[in-house]
Amino acid sequence: MSGMNFDRHADDYSARIGEAVAVFGARHDFYIRNKGGIILDLLGSTAAGARLLDVGCGLGLVHPYLVDHVAELHGVDISERSLAAARRANPAVRYAAYDGLSLPYRGGSFDCAFAINVMHHVPPENWPGFLVEMARVVRGGGQVAVIEHNPLNPATRWIVRTCPLDEGAVLVGARRLRSLFAASGLRTVTTRYVLFTPFDTPLARSVDHALARVPLGAQYVMRGFAPSSAERALQAA
């Protein structure tokens, strides 16, 4: 994952993504709002008091849909230009630079750490460490959530293959990601598939809900819980 690559596309990121998904009839903003709704849904009634970390936040496009609903929102990214744009757009969010390996926070700092369409930009050999770091900065009982492209979906594969921003990307399937979650110590791991249609209607949302277990949605959401301090000690023993 190279910060220089994302620095180069910081000014036209939304336009590039919009071009890639336009053929399927939805604007980029639809997908951004969808992600914000997913994160808030995972938090449920705990959202108002939650401290969140967005790992690989880029321009912070999803943050306007989250910041007014949580106690604190933090974002990290390897692209300095993206972070500068995110700070201008979202002054209430706290941003920090990230080297792609070690998150700049103490253990247990957050109630939830999430990554939205980031892991396919991370070299596969770094996937285990990426999740270990996310789990480390989440308190015992807190959540780690990853939203990723589903390689079983043909439309997703086409978008990734044709979008300049995804050059060199390696898609991670749900089965592989589940094993990485388990290896990082996360427990009670759940998976649901989303975006079976590119429409923002109550019917489309009902379809997503009904088909959540069918592994054909354009993307999937995986969530696991960090172990308590006692459970961490047992794992380390």
N, C-alpha and C positions, 0 to 999 in steps of 0.2 A: 504494500500500500504506500504509494508515493504522494507526499504532500505537494510536490511540485506539479504533479498531474492535475490535482484538484485546484491548485492555485491558478493554473492555466484556464480552467473552465469556470472559475468563480463568477465571472461576469455574465456568462451565458448558460449557466447550469439549467435554469428553469426552461429556457427556450429549447435546449437540447432534449430535455426530458419530454417537454410538450410535443415536440416533433415526433418522438419515438412512440408515444401512446396515442397520438391523435387519430391514427388509423383505426383504432378501436372505439372511437366515438366519445371519449371522455377527456376533459381538461385535466391538466396536472393538478390543479387545486382540489379536484375531487379526491384524488388519491392522498393528498396531504391531509385533508380533513378526515378522511377515513382512518388514517394512522392515528391522528389525535384522538378520535373516538375510541379506537382500540385500546390505547394506553389508559384512557380514563375508565374504560369498562373494566380493565384488569384491576385497577385500583379500587373501584367500587366506592363504598362509603368512607374509605380511608383517604380519599384523594385530598380533601381539604387540609389535612395535616401532614401530607407526605412531602419528603425531600427527594427529588428526582434527579437522575443523571442521564443525559443523552450522550451516548458514546458514538463518536463519529457524526456529530450534529450538523456538519456542513454549514449552510447559510442560516440554519435555525428556522426553516420554513414551517415546521410543525409547531413551533413554540407559541405563536399567537393563540393556538387552539388549546394550550395547556396552562400557560403561565397564570391565568386568573383563577384557575381551579385547584391549584396546589400551593403548599406553603413555600417551597423553594424549588427553583428549576435551574439546573446547571447543565452546561454543555461543553464538551471537549472535542477537538478536532486536530488533525495534523496539518491542515491548510490554514496558514496565517491570514491569507486574503479572505477566505471564507469566514473566519472568526471575526475579522474586522467588519465585514458586511453584516454578520449576525448581531454584533454589538450595536451597530447603528439602528438596525431594525427592531431590536428587542432589548431596550435599556434595562428592563426589570429582570433579565436573565443574567446569570453569572457564567462567564465563559473563561476557559483556560486552554492553553496549548497542551498538546499531547503528542508523545513521540511514537505512538502506535504500539507500544509495548507495555509501559508502566503507567497506570493512571495516577495523576498527581493528587491523591487523596489518601487519608488514613483509612484503615479497615473499619467497616461498619458505619461509614459516613452517611449512607443513603438508605431510604426505604425501598427504592426501586431504581435499578439501572437498566436501561434499554438501548437497543441498537436497531435502527430501521434501515434495512437494505444496505448494510455495511459489510457484513462478513464476506460477501462474494468479492469484495475488493481486497480482503486480507489474504496474504499468501496462505495456502492450506497448512503449511508447516507451523504457522503462527496461530491457527484456530484454537488449539488447546489453551495456550497462554492467554489469548484474548478473553476467553470465557472465565478462566481462573481469576483474572484481574477484575472482571465484572462481579464475580461472586465475592471476591475479597472486600470490595468497597461497600457491599450491601450488609446491613445489620442482620443478625439472626432472625429468621422468619420473614425477612424482606424478599422482594421479588427480583429476578433477572428475567427480562423478556427480550426476545429476538424476533423481528419480523423479517422474513427473507423471501426471495423469489423461489417459486416452486419449479424445479427442473422437470417435473412430470407434466407441466402445462405447456403445450406447443406454442401458444401466443407469447408466453413469458420467454421461452427460449428464443423466439424470433426477435423480440424487443432487445434482449441482451446482446444478441448477435449483431444487430444493426445499429445500436446506439454507441456513438463515439465514447461516451463516458464509461462504458462497460468494457472497453478494450482490455483484454487480458483477464477479465473476470472469470472466476471459477465458482459455479453455483454449488451450494451445499444443500443436499437433500435432507428431508426431515429425519430419516433414519440415522444418518451420520450425525446430524446435529444433536439428536437425542442422546447418542452415545457420548458426545462431547459434554453435554450437560451433566450426565451422570459422572463422568470422569472428573469434572470440576467440583464435585461434591454437592451439586444441586439436587433437590429431592422433589417428589410429587410433581414430576414433569408432565405437562399437558401440551397437546398440539391441536390447533384447529386451523382449518383452511378457509380462506377468504377470497373475495373478489372473483366470484363465479360469473358475474356480469359487470360491465363497466357503467352501470346506471345508479344514480343517486335517488332512489325512490323507496318507499316503504316495502313494495313488493320485492325489490332487489335485495334489501336487507333481510327480508324474510327468507329468501332463497339462500343467502349466505348462512343464515342461522340453521336452516333445515339440512344443509349439505356440509356442515362444518367438519364432519368426520370423513368426508369423501376426499381423497388425496389428489384432486384435480383443479382446485382453485388456483388462481394466478399466483397467489402468495400464501404463506402460512405464518402462524403466530405460535411460537413456543415460549412457554413460561415455566420457570422452576423457582423453588424457594430455597434461600440460603439456610444452612443448618444453624442451630443455636450454638452458643459458645461451648456448651457441654458436648454437643455432637461434634463440633470441630475438634475438640480435644481428643475425643475417642477416635476420630478419623486419623489424627496425627500420631496417635500412640502405636 
